[in-house]
Amino acid sequence: MELILKSLESHSDISNKIAHIIVDPILRTFKQVIDNQNHAMQVHLLNLLKVIFFECKFNDSKEASERIYNDPSLIDSIIKGMKNEVSFVRLHFI
C-alpha cells in the first residue's frame, strides 16, 4: 500500500482519497499490533502512516484530519510505542 500511495504522488487528489479511506482500518490494526507487541508490523505500519500523513496531503481535509489526530487510540498507541523495549522500533516512533 505504501508503494501504491508513493506512486500516486503526482495525482495528489487520488492518493488523498485513498489515504482517507484506509486510515481508519490501519489505525485499528496499528493499535492491535502494538498491544500484541508485533515489532515488525509496527515498523511497517509506522512507515505507511508516515506516507499517509506527510506525503498524501492528508491534512488538506481539515475536519477528517482533526478527527484522526484527536483520536485517543492514536495518541495512546504512539505513547505505548515510544515505551517499546526494542530500540529499533522505538526509534521509528521517535
Beta strands, then each sheet from edge to edge (+ up, - down):
end
